[in-house]
Amino acid sequence: MSVLLVFTNLPDRASAEALAEKLIEARLAACVSILAPCRSVYRWQGAVHSEEEVPLLAKTTAEAYPAIEAAIRAAHPYELPEILAVPVGTGLPEYLAWVAAETQASPSR
């Protein structure tokens, strides 16, 4: 089992909550944390921008990654959404097992 943390930023809390619910309902993530708003400074199409964004942190598996990436892209309002996946090297075994179980199409309960 290979657990990933998937990061993305949304322009506001409402779109962050909508995406988080979609990912959970589709069993693409076991948990999605909606973090406090932050300020992102970036260069886009030759201009520097500074915007408030709402970060999301989704706990999922490597096996579910292609589907969660597709779902984020489909629902994301940005032309080029930030989607970063970081492998979890170690963690509480029971928590990692829970993430794996919750992201399966047919959970074993």
Summary of the structure (lengths in Angstrom):
residues: 109
radius of gyration: 14.5
end to end distance: 17.7
largest distance: 51.4
contacts: 299
relative contact order: 0.30
helix: 31%
strand: 35%
